[in-house]
Amino acid sequence: MLEVSLNDITINFGFKEVLKGVSFSVTTGEKVALVGGNGSGKTTLLRIIMGLQSYDKGSCTTRKGATVGYLEQDSDIASAITVEQFLKESQQEAFEMETKLRAMETRMSEPITPDQLDKLLSEYDKLQNQFAAIGGYETEAAFSRICGAFKFGEGFLTRECNQLSGGQKTIVKLARVLLQAPDILLLDEPTNHLDIETLEWLEGFLRDYKGTVILISHDRYFLDKTIKKTILLYQGQVEVYGGNYSFCLQEQERLMMLEFEKYKHQQRIIEHMKEEIKRIKLANRFSRRAVIMQRRLDRMVKLERPDVDPDKLPIHFAMGGRSGKRVITIRDLDFSYDSNSLLEKANMDVLFKDRVCLLGPNGTGKSTIIKLLMGQLTPNDGSVNLAESAKIGYIEQEVTFPNEKATILDAFREDAVIHENEARRILAKFFITGDDIYKRLHSLSGGERVILRLAMELQRPINFLILDEPTNHLDIDTKEILEESLADYKGTILFISHDRYFINRLATKIVYIKDKRLHSVDGNFDAYISS
């Protein structure tokens, strides 16, 4: 059954035509990914399906009577209601009935007359049937299951939503939309801020989900595990592939090589015709056959050469000399926030050229270790030692700048202390060109902030890179470019990531936090899973 249908959708934001006659359909139960670079129109398509975005031409329809749930990427929860109240609003009727049933059960346990009890039992039976008819028992079970998966304990459920961090709000909004159990589930970056354990639960949840799912994600591992159809957005148009992200890449490469073979074949024909025309003209200057062949050549629809080797972002890290063999030494580390103990008798060694990924559920101390290394925190006991020759380059999880009102150009020049022409040249390597260099820092997206901070770090001689969730806001193309560049880096890397594809490409060692201690496994994420 057809759940969503878009036909010839065109939308122009004035300065840019974002979508140019986009058409595709999604049927019941399909798990679909929208894939494309930042600004390609993925979020715009979800908003069109949701009815939140107008368009200049075309039509968008959803199945009559179908319920739609939508996780927005950057929405806020300003309300002072508790997390539990916010979650239960998604199935308000069922939870209100449940509250009434519990109240009636309490009344039945109190001393009342037989007539009152009979009347109450009759009302209870009627309400219980209504509760079952609207799926109340399933909703109740789903609430417990989802709260358990997202680790929402009693203390967290009673917190006010407007007091949560940005990451916590995103997770709570995701839990709410999953609890709605709509026929059509629209998810914009659902994996942001999730640890690997919760990611794996979400993968299973979406695979088993009986409704239709359309999602946007830059987590390639997650896409391969959850979706069966990929819609690629490029230059305002779409290509549809009947498989997961890896299949999409393979099919793209196959089709591109096929186009390249067609191009080469046509080029051979053209060269042969040119040589034949030249040969005939040399033999007979006014040959009718040469004129006919030239007309055929002129009328031929020439194939454009496929871009089989697109330009890559030229990221090259400067090396600030070699650090010592032992870059990090942590011994018997104890650390706690107030009365909350995070690390006890923890030990870790990082050697020169190691590429270490710190793993562990959210809240177990990964970012704390980085802050201890950076000198931003002090251990309660034990030692955290950094090699004296280590020259650190650091990209934090949420990139901020001292003066958010400054332009990209001014901030970059102030940081690197270079001439404007040189700054423009360097920024252009990171595709920050034209009027973009005059963007105010406060208007930059998360991905743009990471790229700019990366550009700044690369102007310094560094031999030890510390990266806290570096891929969180990057699109897939930029992730792959970053992976290739980090693979060529000659120094030491310590990073936190929940992007399992990225970890597999980069890590030579996994250090994971368990029972407040640090444990090491040589190899990448797959080695860690099999250990």
C-alpha positions as a printed Julia matrix, in Angstrom:
531×3 Matrix{Float64}:
   0.0     0.0     0.0
   1.26    3.48   -0.87
   2.05    5.46    2.3
   3.87    8.52    0.91
   3.99    9.85   -2.65
   5.91   12.88   -3.92
   5.44   13.96   -7.52
   7.52   16.64   -9.29
   8.29   18.59   -6.09
  10.13   21.84   -6.82
  11.15   24.35   -4.19
  13.19   27.52   -4.49
  14.54   29.42   -1.48
  15.26   32.51   -3.59
  19.02   32.19   -3.74
  18.96   28.46   -4.48
  16.67   25.91   -6.12
  16.83   23.17   -3.5
  14.57   20.57   -5.14
  14.08   20.25   -8.9
  11.15   18.02   -9.82
  11.67   15.39   -7.11
   9.48   12.29   -7.34
   9.47    9.07   -5.29
   7.09    6.87   -3.31
   7.25    4.81   -0.13
   5.05    1.8     0.57
   3.78    0.28    3.83
   6.5    -1.15    6.05
   9.42    0.16    3.99
  12.52    1.39    5.84
  13.95    4.25    3.77
  16.98    6.53    4.16
  17.36   10.0     2.67
  21.06   10.45    1.92
  22.96   13.47    0.62
  25.34   16.26    1.57
  24.5    19.04    4.0
  22.08   21.45    2.32
  20.92   18.91   -0.27
  17.28   19.1     0.9
  16.87   16.03    3.13
  15.28   17.85    6.07
  13.2    19.92    3.64
  11.69   16.69    2.23
  10.74   15.45    5.71
   9.12   18.79    6.48
   7.18   18.62    3.18
   5.9    15.13    4.04
   4.95   16.4     7.52
   3.1    19.35    5.97
   5.37   21.95    7.59
   7.05   23.19    4.41
   5.38   24.72    1.36
   6.71   24.14   -2.16
   6.5    25.91   -5.5
   5.36   23.02   -7.7
   4.26   19.38   -7.52
   2.27   17.35   -5.0
   2.85   15.38   -1.81
   0.3    12.95   -0.39
   0.21   10.53    2.53
  -2.2     7.65    2.95
  -5.6     8.83    4.19
  -5.96    8.15    7.9
  -2.26    7.37    8.43
  -0.7     8.8    11.59
   2.67   10.51   11.21
   5.35   11.04   13.86
   8.29   13.4    13.33
  11.6    13.83   15.16
  13.01   17.23   14.24
  16.74   17.75   14.37
  16.97   21.07   16.17
  13.74   21.67   18.07
  13.63   22.6    21.75
  11.54   21.6    24.77
  10.87   24.84   26.62
   8.13   23.42   28.84
   8.64   23.0    32.59
   6.7    19.7    32.65
   8.56   16.58   33.75
  10.13   14.11   31.33
   7.48   11.53   32.28
   4.64   13.97   31.55
   6.23   14.96   28.24
   6.55   11.32   27.16
   3.03   10.4    28.22
   1.51   13.32   26.3
   2.21   11.25   23.15
  -0.43    8.71   24.24
  -2.43   10.93   26.55
  -5.74    9.09   26.32
  -4.21    5.73   27.21
  -2.21    7.08   30.15
  -5.17    9.07   31.5
  -7.26    5.89   31.4
  -4.45    4.01   33.16
  -4.39    6.65   35.93
  -8.19    6.32   36.36
  -7.9     2.51   36.51
  -5.2     2.71   39.22
  -7.37    5.18   41.19
 -10.39    2.86   40.92
  -8.26   -0.08   42.11
  -7.25    1.97   45.15
 -10.9     2.81   45.9
 -11.88   -0.87   45.62
  -9.31   -1.76   48.27
 -10.88    0.69   50.7
 -13.95    0.0    52.89
 -17.08    0.59   50.75
 -20.64   -0.81   50.67
 -21.52   -3.78   48.44
 -23.64   -1.55   46.22
 -20.78    0.91   45.81
 -18.39   -1.96   45.02
 -20.77   -3.4    42.39
 -21.11    0.0    40.72
 -17.35    0.55   40.86
 -16.64   -2.92   39.4
 -19.04   -2.22   36.54
 -17.34    1.11   35.78
 -13.93   -0.52   36.11
 -14.84   -3.33   33.71
 -16.16   -0.84   31.14
 -13.06    1.37   31.37
 -10.76   -1.65   31.25
 -12.38   -2.79   27.99
 -11.95    0.7    26.53
  -8.32    0.72   27.68
  -7.68   -2.6    25.96
  -9.47   -1.46   22.78
  -7.15    1.52   22.29
  -4.05   -0.62   22.93
  -3.48    0.69   26.43
  -1.7    -2.4    27.72
   0.68   -2.34   24.75
   1.32    1.37   25.35
   2.07    0.72   29.01
   4.53   -2.04   28.09
   6.11    0.13   25.39
   6.64    2.96   27.9
   8.55    0.65   30.24
  10.55   -0.88   27.38
  11.52    2.48   25.83
  12.4     4.07   29.19
  14.59    1.06   29.94
  16.32    1.22   26.56
  17.1     4.95   26.95
  18.09    4.47   30.61
  15.39    6.84   31.93
  15.44    6.09   35.66
  12.95    7.45   38.18
  15.2    10.42   38.95
  15.46   11.37   35.3
  11.71   10.97   34.63
  10.9    13.49   37.35
  13.27   16.17   35.99
  11.8    19.2    34.23
  12.34   19.21   30.46
  13.55   22.8    30.31
  16.42   21.87   32.66
  17.82   19.17   30.36
  20.9    19.56   28.17
  20.51   19.78   24.4
  21.56   16.15   23.96
  19.17   14.94   26.67
  16.29   16.84   25.05
  17.03   15.16   21.7
  16.94   11.7    23.29
  13.71   12.47   25.15
  12.07   13.7    21.92
  13.17   10.52   20.15
  11.69    8.38   22.93
   8.41   10.3    22.7
   8.01    9.85   18.94
   8.8     6.11   19.24
   6.17    5.83   21.97
   3.61    7.38   19.61
   4.04    4.32   17.33
   2.75    6.19   14.23
   2.03    4.54   10.88
   4.73    6.72    9.29
   7.83    7.52   11.33
   9.99   10.45   10.15
  13.37   10.67   11.92
  15.9    13.45   11.34
  19.29   12.38   12.77
  17.9    10.0    15.44
  21.36    8.64   16.35
  22.83   11.92   17.62
  23.85   11.69   21.31
  23.1     7.94   21.57
  25.72    5.58   22.96
  26.48    2.34   21.13
  24.32    0.17   23.4
  21.27    2.38   22.77
  22.1     2.6    19.05
  22.01   -1.18   18.77
  18.65   -1.26   20.58
  17.28    1.38   18.2
  18.49   -0.62   15.19
  16.54   -3.65   16.39
  13.48   -1.54   17.2
  13.37   -0.01   13.71
  14.03   -3.32   11.94
  11.05   -4.86   13.75
   8.86   -1.76   13.46
   5.63   -2.61   11.67
   5.09    0.88   10.3
   6.92    2.84    7.62
  10.2     4.58    8.48
  11.85    7.44    6.57
  15.02    8.65    8.22
  18.06   10.87    7.78
  21.34    9.76    9.31
  25.06   10.2     8.69
  25.79    6.97   10.6
  26.63    4.51    7.8
  26.77    1.49   10.1
  23.29    2.36   11.4
  21.96    2.8     7.85
  23.28   -0.58    6.76
  21.61   -2.26    9.75
  18.18   -0.64    9.48
  17.14    0.41    5.98
  16.3    -1.44    2.77
  15.88    1.5     0.39
  18.15    4.5    -0.18
  17.08    7.78   -1.77
  20.12    9.82   -2.78
  19.73   13.6    -3.14
  22.21   15.34   -5.41
  21.96   18.74   -7.08
  18.25   19.01   -6.35
  17.26   15.63   -7.79
  16.95   12.09   -6.45
  18.14    8.62   -7.36
  16.42    5.63   -5.73
  18.33    2.44   -4.84
  16.65   -0.76   -3.64
  19.1    -1.55   -0.87
  21.03   -0.2     2.11
  23.77    2.43    2.07
  26.6     0.03    1.12
  24.5    -1.3    -1.76
  23.87    2.29   -2.85
  27.62    2.96   -2.99
  28.32   -0.23   -4.92
  25.5     0.47   -7.37
  26.63    4.07   -7.82
  30.14    2.88   -8.64
  28.83    0.23  -11.04
  26.6     2.71  -12.88
  29.34    5.33  -12.96
  31.79    2.86  -14.48
  29.13    1.81  -16.99
  28.64    5.46  -17.98
  32.38    5.88  -18.21
  32.64    2.88  -20.55
  29.88    4.36  -22.73
  31.76    7.67  -22.78
  35.04    6.0   -23.75
  33.3     3.96  -26.45
  31.75    7.11  -27.94
  35.12    8.88  -27.79
  36.7     6.03  -29.78
  33.92    6.34  -32.39
  34.4    10.13  -32.57
  38.17    9.81  -32.99
  37.68    7.15  -35.67
  35.2     9.39  -37.55
  37.56   12.37  -37.33
  40.44   10.31  -38.69
  38.26    8.92  -41.48
  37.05   12.43  -42.45
  40.62   13.64  -42.46
  41.77   10.67  -44.6
  38.94   11.15  -47.12
  39.59   14.9   -47.41
  43.27   14.26  -48.09
  42.3    11.84  -50.89
  39.47   13.99  -52.28
  39.09   17.56  -51.02
  35.42   17.88  -52.08
  34.24   14.39  -51.1
  30.46   14.19  -50.47
  31.09   11.26  -48.09
  33.3    13.43  -45.85
  30.59   16.13  -45.69
  27.93   13.57  -44.68
  30.21   12.09  -42.0
  30.96   15.55  -40.62
  27.24   16.31  -40.38
  26.68   13.05  -38.51
  29.51   13.94  -36.15
  28.16   17.45  -35.54
  24.64   16.12  -34.82
  25.84   13.4   -32.46
  24.7    13.92  -28.85
  28.01   14.02  -27.01
  28.18   12.26  -23.66
  29.78   14.19  -20.82
  32.74   12.59  -19.12
  31.52   11.1   -15.79
  33.24   12.44  -12.69
  34.88    9.17  -11.61
  37.32   10.9    -9.27
  35.55   13.82   -7.53
  37.63   16.42   -5.73
  38.44   15.6    -2.14
  38.78   18.0     0.76
  42.58   18.39    0.97
  43.07   17.85    4.7
  46.71   17.36    5.66
  47.81   17.55    9.28
  51.04   19.33   10.12
  53.34   17.38   12.47
  54.86   19.26   15.37
  57.78   16.87   15.73
  57.58   13.47   17.37
  56.21   13.07   20.88
  57.69   10.61   23.37
  56.99    6.89   23.01
  54.51    6.97   25.91
  52.06    9.77   25.16
  49.54    9.14   27.98
  50.07    7.33   31.27
  47.11    6.99   33.65
  47.68    5.18   36.93
  45.18    4.3    39.69
  42.91    7.17   38.68
  39.97    7.98   40.94
  37.51   10.67   39.92
  34.03   11.63   41.06
  31.57   14.47   40.61
  30.31   15.28   44.09
  29.23   11.86   45.39
  28.98   10.26   41.93
  32.06    8.08   41.42
  32.96    7.7    37.71
  36.43    6.14   37.75
  38.15    4.0    40.35
  41.75    2.68   40.12
  41.66    3.23   36.35
  44.81    2.64   34.27
  45.56    3.42   30.63
  48.61    3.7    28.35
  48.64    5.37   24.94
  51.8     5.03   22.85
  53.08    7.13   19.95
  51.04    6.49   16.76
  48.26    4.68   18.66
  44.73    5.49   17.47
  42.64    4.94   20.52
  38.85    5.06   20.68
  37.28    5.62   24.09
  34.04    3.62   24.39
  31.37    3.42   27.04
  27.72    4.29   27.67
  26.82    7.96   28.08
  27.72    9.29   31.5
  30.48    6.78   32.29
  33.38    9.25   32.04
  34.68    9.39   28.45
  34.63   13.18   28.14
  35.87   13.39   31.74
  39.08   11.57   30.74
  39.66   14.1    27.97
  39.07   17.0    30.37
  41.56   15.44   32.79
  44.13   15.2    29.98
  43.48   18.81   28.98
  43.98   19.94   32.58
  40.39   21.15   32.86
  39.72   18.75   35.76
  41.88   17.38   38.6
  41.79   13.72   39.69
  40.7    12.88   43.24
  43.51   10.35   43.41
  46.07    8.72   41.12
  47.88   10.35   38.21
  47.24   11.49   34.64
  50.5    12.22   32.8
  50.96   13.6    29.29
  54.31   13.47   27.46
  56.12   16.82   27.7
  56.74   16.79   23.93
  53.05   16.23   23.14
  51.56   19.1    21.12
  47.79   18.79   21.3
  45.18   19.56   18.67
  41.69   19.41   20.19
  38.22   19.47   18.64
  35.53   19.43   21.29
  32.05   17.88   20.96
  30.2    21.19   20.81
  32.47   23.67   19.02
  32.24   27.24   20.27
  34.25   30.36   19.48
  35.3    33.27   21.75
  33.46   35.84   19.63
  30.33   34.34   18.07
  29.53   37.67   16.35
  32.74   37.55   14.29
  32.77   36.43   10.64
  34.49   33.23    9.55
  37.23   35.24    7.83
  37.94   37.48   10.83
  37.91   34.58   13.31
  40.23   32.49   11.14
  42.67   35.37   10.58
  42.75   36.19   14.28
  43.4    32.55   15.18
  46.04   31.87   12.51
  47.52   35.42   12.4
  47.84   35.51    8.59
  47.13   37.87    5.69
  43.59   37.99    4.25
  44.61   36.54    0.86
  46.32   33.56    2.55
  43.28   33.05    4.81
  40.97   33.02    1.78
  43.22   30.51    0.02
  43.24   28.12    3.0
  39.5    28.43    3.66
  38.8    27.69   -0.01
  40.47   24.29    0.46
  37.72   23.55    2.95
  35.02   24.72    0.5
  34.45   27.91    2.5
  34.34   30.32   -0.43
  32.57   33.38   -1.81
  30.2    35.17    0.55
  30.34   32.21    2.99
  33.52   33.65    4.52
  31.41   36.55    5.81
  28.96   34.31    7.69
  28.68   35.12   11.39
  29.9    32.3    13.62
  26.62   32.21   15.59
  24.77   31.25   12.37
  26.96   28.24   11.54
  25.61   24.69   11.65
  27.29   22.02   13.78
  29.07   20.59   10.73
  30.3    24.01    9.6
  31.69   24.65   13.08
  33.65   21.37   13.06
  35.12   22.11    9.61
  36.17   25.63   10.62
  37.76   24.42   13.88
  39.53   21.69   11.89
  40.87   24.33    9.48
  42.17   26.31   12.47
  43.81   23.29   14.12
  45.6    22.35   10.91
  47.54   25.63   10.95
  49.29   24.51   14.13
  52.12   21.95   14.48
  50.46   19.09   16.4
  51.5    15.49   17.13
  48.58   14.43   19.34
  44.98   14.82   18.17
  42.11   14.65   20.66
  38.68   14.43   19.06
  35.42   14.37   21.03
  32.66   13.05   18.73
  34.21   14.62   15.6
  31.68   13.16   13.15
  28.48   14.13   15.0
  27.53   16.96   12.64
  29.33   15.92    9.44
  27.62   14.6     6.34
  28.75   11.25    4.95
  31.0    12.69    2.22
  32.89   14.88    4.71
  33.19   11.95    7.15
  34.84    9.84    4.48
  37.25   12.67    3.61
  38.13   13.09    7.3
  38.69    9.33    7.64
  41.08    9.26    4.69
  43.03   12.22    6.03
  43.25   10.82    9.56
  44.45    7.52    8.1
  47.48    9.42    6.71
  48.15   11.29    9.98
  51.55   10.33   11.45
  50.87   11.27   15.07
  48.78    9.87   17.92
  44.98   10.06   18.05
  42.62    9.72   21.01
  38.95   10.02   20.1
  35.43    9.45   21.38
  32.87    8.26   18.86
  29.66    6.28   18.61
  30.07    6.03   14.82
  31.01    2.37   14.46
  31.93    2.73   10.78
  34.32    5.57   11.67
  35.78    3.54   14.57
  36.38    0.55   12.3
  38.22    2.73    9.77
  40.41    4.55   12.29
  40.99    2.74   15.58
  43.99    0.52   16.34
  42.98    0.14   19.98
  39.71    0.3    21.92
  39.7     1.47   25.55
  36.3     0.87   27.11
  34.9     1.88   30.47
  33.3    -0.9    32.5
  32.72   -1.07   36.25
  34.48    2.33   36.6
  37.73    0.94   35.19
  39.5     1.17   31.84
  39.97   -1.98   29.74
  41.95   -2.23   26.48
  41.44   -4.32   23.34
  43.83   -4.14   20.38
  42.09   -3.56   17.06
  38.95   -1.78   15.82
  35.27   -1.98   16.74
  34.78   -5.42   15.18
  37.72   -6.73   17.26
  36.12   -5.25   20.39
  32.76   -6.89   19.62
  34.36  -10.29   19.12
  36.61  -10.03   22.21
